Amino acid sequence: PGPTPAQGGGTNQGAGGGSGGQGNGGNQGAGGGGGRGGQGRGPPSATNPHNHPFHPENLWPNYNSNLFGQYKARGIIMRVLKQKIRSGALPPLPLSPHLASTDLLDKTMCPSMHFNGFCNGRCPKILDHVPYTEAEYQALVDWAAANYPTSNE
């Protein structure tokens, strides 16, 4: 037996369509629909903290709260931070050394993972979701000290 519809498993409703949950959508037959498809790349783990609803136990085990805890405490919504960067109100984030060889147009560090210690399973910057040394983090630390917002306005 798999997850219940409430847990994201969907229902098995045949030709009439279904009411799939947030997970794999179930087997709806010809009616289709339901569910949002898989939410990421498997269950959360020490090496894959990306596919989860937010729970403190799902925080990235490599999160550097010594460097970024003060910024996380500000409660800035990452969408707001990214909009400020795109609009030019804030300068771009530092480049990620882990994205240099990718075909991404935006090769900057993932702010959600590094500032907050979690991200989502569909993040295009998933290759940046790796531990950094303090020396590798220095550019992001300097950026945050000069630019990290104090509010979501």
Beta strands, then each sheet from edge to edge (+ up, - down):
end
